[in-house]
Amino acid sequence: MKVLFMCTANSCRSILSEAMFNHLAPEGFEAVSSGSFPKGQVLPRSLSTLQAAGINIEGLYSKGNDAFQGCPPDVVITVCDKAAGEACPVYFGPAVKTHWGLEDPSEMQGDEAQVDAAFKATLDIITARCEAFFALPFARLSPDELKAELHRIASTPLLQGPVTGADSLGNA
């Protein structure tokens, strides 16, 4: 199963999601990420957060829709934060689509420790959501049931993290 994580700049949340998903993925699962307006580079703090968690960062780069050309995804997960006023990218294709909104840790204002904590908290939410994803009984789920389960993962309070903005994480 191929999963596409989409965000605006493809430099932080979608990159963290791609890397964590692939780190945890059993055989037969793969993630890629893309941005509607790719920044062209991954935020260094995204990479250092992944490295601190023991996750391979080789091959991660900020990319657009060319990331999945020739190999369309089965599932598309947007991770932009609507509360921040971002326009979430849209994927036009037959894939199952859902929204796992994440506040952008790169927007955190504070000292180094606070910014590091925001990146780690975001990665923790992504980890919990990926673990819940891999626990799904894929062989028994129709596309509509899979979509409902993916929405449930985003809506589960324990998989959302603390509320720090105008909206809670995961609300679509």
Buried (B, 14 or more C-beta within 10 A) or exposed (E): BBBBBBBBBBBBBBBBBBBBBBBBBEEEBBBBBBBBEBBEEBBEBBBEBBEEBEBEBEEBBBBBBEBBEEEEBBBBBBBBBBBBEBEBBEBEEEBBBBBBBBBBBBEBEEEEEEBBBBBBBBBBBBBBBBEBBEEBEBEEBEEEBBBBBBBEBBBEEEBBBEEBEEBBBBBE
